[in-house]
Amino acid sequence: MIAYIKGELAGIFDNYIVIENNGIGYKIYVSSRYIEHSPSLHSETKVYTYMHVREDDISIYGFDTIEEREIFEILISISGVGPKAAMSILSALSVHELKLAVVSEDVKVLTRANGIGAKGASRIILELKDKLKMEDMIDAAYNESISVNNLKADVQSDVVKALISLGYSSQEASNAIKKVDNREGMSDEDLLKAALRNIF
């Protein structure tokens, strides 16, 4: 497998780029997010890659980060999700947004991706939740936010801190919590999941 390709960005197209390295132009399929933020033509760039081999085709898929490539590999390990569907998901959602959609079990967010319906999104979320262990990530972020503040506060304040530790502003966190119905009796974990759904 080719881990990455480094060279001159020779072409930018609708769903792929061409990188020239030692006189060879590599056609690399990328997400629309990559296209939007791609470096300028003829500049040197480095793309992390995944080579997909079939009987009738060999394709290279490119990513900004190793984490994004890892998520792509996990997605294509799910039955019924091929490289094109995985790229469609990564075009619609950043890695961070995908993880939060999995944690909050937000099927609607995943259906933003072209070709992903509600049933497929539900199955993908179910499998990703197990593969990515997102509960551990949220617990770690939550615990970190509490230890940093070293305060005892009510559930809503704690969830605000957890959301801030995940990269949201205090205003975004507060607004998301206010939109949750019957929040008074919720545990911190349930309120966090419900609030995350409101952020998208």
C-alpha positions in Angstrom: 0.0 0.0 0.0 1.1 3.6 -0.7 1.0 5.5 2.6 1.2 8.9 1.1 2.2 10.7 -2.1 4.1 14.0 -2.1 4.6 16.1 -5.1 3.4 18.9 -7.3 -0.4 19.5 -7.4 -0.8 19.4 -11.2 -4.6 19.3 -11.5 -7.8 19.9 -9.5 -11.0 18.4 -10.8 -14.6 17.8 -9.5 -13.8 14.7 -7.4 -10.1 14.1 -7.8 -6.7 15.7 -8.0 -3.5 14.9 -9.9 -0.2 14.9 -8.1 3.0 14.7 -10.2 5.9 12.8 -8.7 9.0 11.9 -10.6 7.3 12.4 -14.0 4.2 10.3 -13.0 0.8 11.9 -12.6 -1.2 10.1 -9.9 -5.0 10.5 -10.1 -6.3 10.6 -6.5 -9.9 10.7 -5.6 -10.6 13.2 -2.8 -13.7 14.5 -0.9 -15.3 17.8 -1.9 -14.0 19.2 1.4 -10.5 18.5 0.3 -11.2 20.3 -3.1 -12.6 23.3 -1.2 -9.5 23.7 0.9 -6.9 22.3 -1.6 -3.5 24.1 -1.9 -2.9 26.2 -5.0 -2.0 24.6 -8.3 1.7 23.7 -8.9 2.5 23.9 -5.2 4.0 21.0 -3.4 1.5 19.0 -1.4 1.3 15.7 0.5 -1.7 13.5 0.5 -2.3 10.4 2.7 -3.6 7.6 0.5 -5.5 4.4 0.4 -5.3 2.1 -2.7 -8.5 0.3 -3.5 -7.9 -2.8 -5.7 -10.6 -4.6 -7.7 -10.5 -7.1 -10.5 -11.2 -4.4 -13.1 -9.9 -1.3 -11.4 -7.2 0.2 -9.1 -8.1 3.5 -7.5 -6.3 5.8 -5.1 -8.2 7.8 -2.5 -6.5 10.8 -0.8 -6.9 12.4 2.6 -5.7 15.5 4.5 -4.9 13.5 7.7 -4.1 10.0 8.8 -7.2 10.1 11.0 -9.4 10.8 8.0 -7.9 7.9 6.2 -8.5 5.6 9.2 -12.1 6.7 9.3 -12.4 5.9 5.6 -11.0 2.5 6.1 -13.5 1.8 9.0 -16.3 3.0 6.8 -15.5 0.7 3.9 -15.2 -2.2 6.3 -19.0 -1.8 6.9 -21.1 -4.1 4.7 -22.7 -2.1 1.8 -20.4 0.9 2.2 -17.9 1.2 -0.7 -15.2 3.8 -1.3 -17.6 6.1 -3.2 -20.1 6.1 -0.3 -17.4 6.6 2.3 -16.0 9.5 0.3 -19.6 10.9 0.1 -19.8 10.8 3.8 -16.5 12.5 4.3 -17.6 15.2 1.8 -20.7 15.9 3.8 -19.2 15.7 7.3 -15.8 16.4 8.8 -14.3 13.6 11.0 -15.3 15.6 14.1 -18.9 16.0 12.8 -19.1 12.3 11.9 -18.0 11.3 15.4 -20.5 13.6 17.1 -23.3 12.3 14.8 -22.4 8.7 15.9 -22.3 9.7 19.6 -25.7 11.5 19.4 -27.1 8.8 17.1 -28.2 11.5 14.7 -29.3 9.6 11.6 -30.5 12.8 9.9 -27.1 14.3 9.8 -25.6 11.3 8.1 -28.2 11.4 5.4 -26.6 14.7 4.2 -24.2 12.5 2.3 -25.3 11.7 -1.3 -26.6 8.1 -1.6 -27.0 7.5 2.2 -30.7 6.9 3.2 -32.1 6.7 6.7 -31.8 2.9 6.9 -28.2 2.9 5.7 -27.3 5.8 8.1 -28.8 3.9 11.1 -26.7 0.8 10.2 -23.6 2.9 9.7 -24.1 4.7 13.1 -24.7 1.3 14.8 -21.5 -0.2 13.5 -19.3 2.9 13.9 -20.4 3.3 17.5 -18.9 -0.1 18.2 -15.8 0.4 16.1 -15.0 4.0 17.1 -15.8 3.6 20.8 -17.2 7.1 20.8 -18.6 6.8 24.3 -15.0 6.6 25.6 -14.2 9.8 23.7 -17.2 11.7 25.2 -16.5 10.4 28.7 -12.8 11.5 28.4 -13.8 15.0 27.1 -16.4 15.3 29.9 -14.0 14.2 32.6 -11.3 16.5 31.3 -13.7 19.4 31.4 -14.7 18.7 35.0 -11.1 18.2 36.2 -10.0 21.4 34.5 -12.7 23.4 36.2 -12.4 21.5 39.5 -15.9 22.6 40.4 -19.1 20.8 41.6 -22.0 22.2 39.5 -25.4 21.0 38.4 -25.9 18.7 35.4 -26.5 21.5 32.9 -23.4 23.4 33.8 -21.3 20.2 33.5 -22.7 19.5 30.1 -21.9 23.0 29.0 -18.3 22.4 30.0 -18.2 19.1 28.2 -19.5 20.7 25.0 -17.0 23.5 25.3 -14.2 20.9 25.7 -15.4 19.4 22.4 -14.8 22.7 20.6 -18.2 24.5 20.8 -18.6 28.1 22.2 -20.4 28.6 25.5 -23.2 30.3 23.6 -23.6 27.3 21.2 -23.6 24.9 24.2 -26.2 26.9 26.1 -28.5 27.3 23.2 -28.3 23.5 22.4 -29.2 22.6 26.0 -32.1 25.1 26.1 -33.7 23.3 23.1 -33.8 20.0 24.9 -37.3 19.1 26.2 -37.7 17.7 29.7 -34.0 18.4 30.4 -34.4 18.9 34.2 -34.7 15.2 35.0 -32.0 14.0 32.6 -28.6 12.5 33.5 -25.5 14.3 32.2 -24.9 11.6 29.6 -28.5 11.8 28.2 -28.5 15.6 28.2 -25.1 15.6 26.4 -26.4 13.3 23.7 -29.6 15.4 23.3 -27.7 18.7 23.2 -25.4 17.3 20.5 -28.4 16.5 18.3 -29.4 20.2 18.5 -26.0 21.5 17.5 -26.2 20.0 14.0 
